[in-house]
Amino acid sequence: MEPAMKKPTKAISMSKLIGFDQISTKSDQISFEDVKILTSNGLKIFANSIILGSSSKVLEKILDRPSKYQNSVKVIPILGVPCDAVTAFIQFLYSSRCTEEEIDGYGIHLLALSHVFSVQQLKQRCTKGLSTRLMVENVVDVLQLARLCDAPDLYLKCMRFLSKEFKAVKRTEGWKFLRANDAVLELEILQYLDEIFHKLSRDKKRSRSKEERGIYLELSEAMECLEHICTEGCTNVGPYDREPTKKTGPCEKFSTCQGLQGLIKHFAMCEKRMNGGCCRCKRMGQLLKLHASICDQDDHRCKVPLCR
């Protein structure tokens, strides 16, 4: 029985893929490919050490290590990620470009490679791209990677997304895997959710308290204006026993006082108030009841109607 023939190993020339052999004669200086990059499926990518080293300090240190054989092609294994992601990564080192399709297909892998090999420009591109592609199904995976790759902006956006969609995220396989294998990150998430809950609760209490203070101030001002109108008079509304005071300038609390004067006039002339069918009269009645409940003057001295 004849032995099975081995499949030929695939190889890519990065200079030909990018098109450096067609740019200029100057490109001949960097078209020589003295680095071989090995990927997980056996694909070999041939590249130039000058370009790789100038784009990544980590690769520069790797390439500067002394080789056992002089003038030999240096080998750099990049394993654990799809070969297409490695190809896109090397293409970025050559061209500083990364397409939306590459972010869609290999954004997570490119972020990991950019962090490992310290390519900040690609890392920022991936961080921005992944933050706009967060979904219920992938947010846990992206969050874990953002934490490992020291990407605080992406980490925070994942946390915010997760806090909004937590009920749906809890049903995903990613969350189940996280709970079983990363208790520290699970605790971070739960603490963040707890802080968000308490912040919302504090904001609601603060808003409610502010609203209550506003109502109290309005009522207090209305009570002062009621006593002022019924005791001194203002504009054309005043005590029953004398003419209202005619001031040359506007009342100190003009807007409240003017509205209350209109309410008093309406209350005096409204025909519906006896049947309880007028909302404006009900408001005036509540104000008079409130005054009567806190008035500390003698019944005969208070000028406010119905106080007794």
Secondary structure, 3 states (H helix, E strand, C coil): CCCCCCCCCCEEEHHHHHCHHHCCHHHHHHHCCCEEEECCCCCEEEECHHHHHHHCHHHHHHHHCCCCCCCCCEEEECCCCCHHHHHHHHHHHHHCCCCHHHHHHHHHHHHHHHHHCCCHHHHHHHHHHHHCCCCCCCHHHHHHHHHHCCCHHHHHHHHHHHHHCHHHHCCCHHHHHHHHHCHHHHHHHHHHHHHHHHHHHHHHHHHHHHHHHHHHHHHHHHHHHHHHHHHCCECCECCCCCCCCCCCCCCCCHHHHHHHHHHHHHHHHCCCHHHCCCHHHHHHHHHHHHHHHHCCCCCCCCCCCCCC
